[in-house]
Amino acid sequence: MAAILRRTFRILRLLVVLVLALALGAVLVFTLTGKGRENLAGLLSDLASSEKGKVRIGGLDGIWSGHLTLGYLVLEDTDGPWLAARDVAIDWSPLALISKTFRADRVSAARVEVARLPKSEGGKGGGLPLDIAVGSLDLPDVALGEAIAGGIARLSATGALAAKAEPLDVDLDLSLKRTDGREGAVEARIRVAPAENALDLSVEGSEPAGGIVANLLRLPGAPAIAFSATGKGTADDWKGEGNFSVDGEVVTTLQGSYREADGARNIAVEGKGSFERFVPEMLRPLLSGDTAFGVAAALGAAGGVTVKRATLESAAATVEAKGSIDPTRGSDFSLDLAARGEP
């Protein structure tokens, strides 16, 4: 999910920068004629491009009317194009830029083609250049390529986004549904507001066999899957839980918590599941049957890790670990492995 959010915000940042550049740099000589708008599109494409990625836009119109349209938008990385959007329409308020806000009642595209996931750029992405408020995101025809879905898959995406740059406050609603005659849907609601100590999420989805998620996770046989995750709390005291099902059988359940206390970040995770068929063959004997696991650890401010408890118990073995790992002061860590059942 984090990767998806990073890519979503990167694309939204790009759209915001393009629109902001339009408002600041589109003088009448560029906007009154078709040739002028074509030249402006080329200029904006160059401004938004870098060594790691290129942007191509064309068919600019309605720059000052509040109904901005693009004939096409293409994003490229060093391997070539990976996303193309056609007939993009943005119902926005140019005057809202005065208050450092990109405000759009609706952002839509007649068709979006995503051939593959983009190459990772590494490092941290830039912050939001200004606040973003999109009342309605409407993408009725999103085509995913074989590299993502294992074949051509089509879906719709709708939602809304409110994101403040300072202090950071993100509120995202997103709904994805298959539109190619196959079942499959994902609903997500995420709120991140560090200044208010708020971190809430709710994600739920399901797909039949041969679906997009199973292909992305490279699950053997691409089985039918269902999943859900919820979390609520503050940025320094948070609890969440989730589950993952394959072919109607719950194969993983998780409960986790994060709490800051006494200068340390305390993380606890408990779970159980049936993992034998999803791991490399050499590990299957170790994880045969039902497996339960748990970890309780504290991350110190200086970079050290104290493992208070780490356990794994399956039909074949039990594993226990505890101790400290500190690159500056030395480590004191123990690991015990014991076989179970008949030899």
LUMRO-964673 format. One line per field, with one value per residue (C-alpha): x, y, z; residue number from 1. Coordinates in Angstrom, 1 decimal. Example, Ala and Ser with C-alpha at 12.3 -4.5 7.8 and 13.67 -1.06 7.14 Angstrom:
BEGIN
xx	[12.3_13.7]
yy	[-4.5_-1.1]
zz	[7.8_7.1]
seq	[1_2]
END
This chain:
BEGIN
xx	[0.0_2.8_4.3_0.9_0.4_3.9_3.2_-0.3_1.1_4.0_1.4_-0.7_2.3_3.1_-0.4_-0.3_3.1_1.8_-1.4_0.6_3.1_0.1_-1.3_2.0_3.5_0.6_0.5_-2.0_0.4_0.4_-3.3_-5.1_-4.0_-3.7_-0.1_0.6_-1.0_1.0_4.2_3.1_2.5_6.0_7.5_5.6_6.7_10.3_9.9_8.3_10.8_14.1_16.9_15.0_11.6_10.0_6.5_4.7_1.5_-0.6_-4.0_-4.1_-7.3_-9.5_-6.6_-8.4_-12.0_-11.9_-12.3_-8.7_-8.3_-5.4_-5.6_-3.0_-0.5_2.4_4.8_8.1_11.1_14.5_12.8_10.3_6.5_4.7_1.5_-0.7_-3.8_-6.2_-8.8_-7.9_-10.3_-9.8_-12.6_-10.6_-10.4_-7.4_-8.0_-7.5_-3.8_-3.6_-4.1_-1.6_-4.3_-4.9_-8.7_-10.6_-14.2_-13.4_-10.4_-11.1_-9.6_-11.5_-8.8_-5.7_-3.2_-0.7_1.7_3.9_5.0_7.6_11.2_12.0_13.7_15.2_15.4_12.6_10.0_9.6_6.9_3.7_4.2_0.8_-2.4_-4.5_-8.3_-9.9_-13.6_-14.0_-11.5_-13.2_-11.3_-13.9_-11.5_-8.1_-6.2_-3.4_-0.8_0.4_3.4_1.0_-2.1_-0.8_-2.9_-4.9_-7.2_-9.6_-11.0_-12.5_-11.1_-13.1_-12.3_-11.5_-8.4_-7.6_-3.9_-2.5_1.2_1.8_1.1_0.8_-2.8_-3.9_-7.4_-7.9_-10.9_-10.4_-12.6_-11.3_-13.6_-13.0_-15.0_-14.0_-16.6_-14.7_-15.4_-12.9_-13.0_-10.9_-12.2_-9.7_-10.0_-6.8_-6.3_-2.8_-2.5_0.7_-0.1_-3.4_-1.7_-4.2_-3.4_-6.6_-7.0_-9.5_-8.8_-10.9_-10.7_-11.4_-10.7_-11.4_-8.7_-6.2_-6.7_-4.4_-3.3_-2.4_-0.3_1.5_2.2_3.2_1.0_1.4_-1.6_-2.9_-5.8_-8.9_-8.0_-9.7_-8.1_-8.9_-6.9_-8.0_-6.1_-6.8_-5.0_-2.5_0.9_2.6_0.0_-1.5_-3.2_-4.2_-5.3_-5.7_-6.4_-5.7_-7.7_-6.9_-9.7_-12.1_-9.7_-8.2_-4.4_-3.1_-4.3_-2.3_-2.6_-0.1_0.6_3.1_3.7_6.3_7.5_10.6_12.5_11.9_9.5_7.8_6.5_4.4_3.1_1.1_-0.2_-0.9_-1.5_-0.8_2.2_3.6_2.4_3.7_7.3_10.3_10.4_13.4_11.4_8.2_9.1_9.8_6.4_4.3_0.8_-0.5_2.2_1.9_4.4_5.0_7.5_7.9_10.7_11.9_13.8_16.1_16.8_20.5_19.6_19.8_17.1_16.0_14.1_12.0_10.4_10.3_8.7_7.6_5.8_4.8_4.0_7.6_9.6_9.7_12.0_12.7_14.9_15.6_18.4_19.8_21.4_23.4_26.0_27.7_27.7_27.8_25.1_23.8_21.4_20.3_18.4_17.0_15.6_13.9_12.2_8.7_6.8_8.3_11.9]
yy	[0.0_2.4_2.0_2.6_5.8_7.1_6.6_8.2_11.3_11.5_11.6_14.1_16.3_16.2_17.3_20.1_21.4_21.3_23.3_25.8_26.3_26.9_29.6_31.4_31.0_30.9_34.4_35.3_34.8_31.1_30.6_32.4_30.2_26.4_26.8_28.8_26.1_23.5_25.4_25.8_22.1_21.4_23.9_22.4_18.9_19.9_21.7_18.6_16.2_15.1_12.6_9.9_10.5_12.3_13.9_14.5_16.4_17.7_19.0_21.8_23.8_25.8_27.0_30.0_28.8_26.6_23.5_22.5_19.6_17.6_15.5_13.2_12.8_10.3_9.4_7.7_6.4_5.3_2.1_4.1_4.9_3.3_5.3_7.1_9.1_10.3_13.0_14.4_17.0_19.1_21.3_23.6_27.0_29.0_31.7_29.1_29.1_32.5_30.7_28.0_25.5_23.3_22.9_20.8_19.7_16.9_15.2_12.7_10.8_8.9_6.2_5.4_2.8_1.4_-0.9_-1.7_-0.3_2.5_2.0_3.0_6.4_5.7_8.2_10.3_12.0_15.8_17.3_18.7_22.1_23.3_22.0_19.7_19.3_17.0_16.5_13.7_11.5_9.7_7.2_4.9_3.0_1.9_-0.7_-2.6_-4.4_-8.0_-7.1_-6.0_-8.2_-11.3_-10.4_-7.3_-6.2_-3.3_-1.5_1.8_4.1_6.7_8.6_11.9_13.4_16.2_16.8_19.7_20.5_22.2_20.6_17.4_16.1_13.5_12.1_9.6_7.7_5.2_2.6_0.2_-2.2_-4.6_-3.6_-6.4_-8.9_-10.3_-9.8_-7.9_-4.7_-2.8_-0.1_2.0_4.9_6.4_9.4_10.5_13.7_13.7_17.1_15.7_12.4_10.6_7.5_5.7_3.2_0.8_-1.4_-4.3_-6.2_-9.5_-11.1_-14.4_-16.7_-15.1_-11.7_-8.7_-8.9_-12.6_-11.9_-9.0_-11.2_-14.0_-16.5_-20.0_-20.7_-17.1_-18.3_-16.4_-14.0_-11.7_-9.3_-6.7_-4.4_-1.8_0.4_3.3_5.4_8.1_8.4_7.3_4.8_2.8_-0.6_-2.5_-5.9_-7.7_-11.0_-12.6_-15.5_-17.8_-19.8_-19.0_-20.1_-17.7_-18.3_-15.3_-13.2_-10.4_-8.0_-5.3_-2.2_0.7_2.7_5.3_5.3_5.9_7.2_4.0_2.9_-0.3_-2.7_-5.8_-8.2_-11.4_-13.7_-17.2_-18.8_-21.6_-20.6_-23.9_-23.6_-20.0_-20.4_-21.9_-25.7_-25.8_-24.0_-26.0_-28.7_-25.9_-24.2_-27.3_-27.2_-24.2_-21.7_-19.1_-16.3_-13.2_-10.4_-7.7_-5.3_-1.8_0.5_2.8_6.4_5.5_2.8_-0.3_-3.0_-4.9_-8.0_-8.8_-11.8_-13.5_-16.8_-19.1_-22.4_-24.8_-28.5_-29.2_-26.8_-24.1_-21.0_-18.6_-15.5_-12.6_-10.1_-6.9_-5.8_-2.5_-1.6_0.8_-1.0_-4.6_-7.2_-9.9_-12.1_-15.7_-18.0_-21.4_-24.0_-27.2_-29.9_-31.1_-34.3_-37.5_-37.4]
zz	[0.0_0.8_-2.6_-4.2_-2.2_-3.1_-6.8_-6.5_-4.8_-7.3_-10.2_-8.3_-7.6_-11.3_-12.2_-9.6_-10.9_-14.5_-13.6_-11.5_-14.3_-16.6_-14.3_-13.9_-17.4_-19.8_-21.3_-23.9_-26.8_-25.8_-25.1_-27.9_-30.8_-31.3_-32.3_-29.1_-27.0_-28.7_-28.0_-24.4_-24.1_-25.3_-22.8_-19.9_-20.9_-20.8_-17.5_-15.9_-17.2_-15.7_-16.4_-14.6_-16.2_-19.0_-19.3_-22.6_-22.8_-25.7_-26.7_-24.2_-24.0_-21.6_-19.6_-18.0_-18.3_-15.2_-17.4_-18.3_-20.8_-22.1_-25.1_-23.7_-20.8_-21.1_-18.3_-19.1_-17.1_-18.4_-19.8_-21.8_-21.4_-18.5_-18.2_-20.7_-20.0_-22.7_-22.7_-19.3_-17.9_-14.8_-13.4_-11.2_-9.7_-11.0_-8.3_-5.5_-6.4_-4.7_-1.4_-2.4_-3.0_-6.1_-5.9_-8.4_-8.2_-10.6_-12.2_-14.9_-17.9_-20.5_-20.5_-18.6_-19.7_-17.2_-19.0_-16.0_-12.7_-13.0_-12.0_-8.4_-8.3_-4.8_-2.0_-0.7_-2.8_-2.7_-0.4_-1.7_-3.5_-2.3_-0.8_-2.9_-2.8_-5.4_-4.8_-7.3_-9.1_-12.0_-14.1_-15.8_-18.0_-16.6_-18.5_-16.7_-18.7_-18.5_-16.3_-13.6_-14.0_-15.7_-18.7_-19.8_-17.0_-17.0_-14.0_-12.9_-10.2_-8.3_-5.1_-3.5_-2.0_0.4_1.2_3.1_2.8_6.2_8.6_6.6_6.5_4.0_3.6_0.8_-0.4_-3.2_-4.9_-7.6_-9.5_-12.4_-15.5_-17.9_-16.9_-13.9_-10.2_-8.1_-6.0_-3.5_-1.1_0.8_3.3_4.7_7.0_8.0_10.1_12.2_13.8_15.1_16.0_13.7_11.7_10.5_7.7_6.3_3.3_2.0_-1.3_-3.1_-6.5_-8.2_-9.4_-11.8_-10.3_-10.2_-6.6_-6.8_-9.9_-8.2_-5.1_-7.4_-5.6_-7.1_-9.4_-8.9_-6.6_-5.5_-2.7_-0.2_2.3_4.9_7.1_9.7_12.0_14.3_16.8_17.1_15.5_18.8_20.0_17.1_16.8_13.7_12.4_9.1_7.4_4.1_2.5_-0.4_-2.1_0.7_3.5_5.9_5.6_7.6_10.5_12.0_15.0_15.5_17.6_17.7_20.8_21.7_25.3_27.3_24.3_22.3_19.5_20.7_18.0_18.6_16.0_16.6_13.9_12.6_9.3_6.9_4.8_3.5_-0.1_-0.4_0.6_-1.3_-1.2_1.1_3.9_3.6_6.1_8.7_8.1_7.7_9.2_11.0_12.1_14.9_15.3_17.5_17.8_20.5_19.9_20.9_18.5_20.4_19.4_18.7_16.2_18.5_18.5_21.6_20.8_23.9_22.4_19.0_18.6_15.7_16.3_13.6_13.4_12.7_14.9_17.5_17.2_20.0_19.9_22.2_23.0_21.7_18.5_18.8_16.1_18.5_21.8_20.7_20.5_22.8_20.9_21.2_18.9_19.8_17.3_18.4_16.3_17.1_16.4_15.1_13.8]
seq	[1_2_3_4_5_6_7_8_9_10_11_12_13_14_15_16_17_18_19_20_21_22_23_24_25_26_27_28_29_30_31_32_33_34_35_36_37_38_39_40_41_42_43_44_45_46_47_48_49_50_51_52_53_54_55_56_57_58_59_60_61_62_63_64_65_66_67_68_69_70_71_72_73_74_75_76_77_78_79_80_81_82_83_84_85_86_87_88_89_90_91_92_93_94_95_96_97_98_99_100_101_102_103_104_105_106_107_108_109_110_111_112_113_114_115_116_117_118_119_120_121_122_123_124_125_126_127_128_129_130_131_132_133_134_135_136_137_138_139_140_141_142_143_144_145_146_147_148_149_150_151_152_153_154_155_156_157_158_159_160_161_162_163_164_165_166_167_168_169_170_171_172_173_174_175_176_177_178_179_180_181_182_183_184_185_186_187_188_189_190_191_192_193_194_195_196_197_198_199_200_201_202_203_204_205_206_207_208_209_210_211_212_213_214_215_216_217_218_219_220_221_222_223_224_225_226_227_228_229_230_231_232_233_234_235_236_237_238_239_240_241_242_243_244_245_246_247_248_249_250_251_252_253_254_255_256_257_258_259_260_261_262_263_264_265_266_267_268_269_270_271_272_273_274_275_276_277_278_279_280_281_282_283_284_285_286_287_288_289_290_291_292_293_294_295_296_297_298_299_300_301_302_303_304_305_306_307_308_309_310_311_312_313_314_315_316_317_318_319_320_321_322_323_324_325_326_327_328_329_330_331_332_333_334_335_336_337_338_339_340_341_342_343]
END
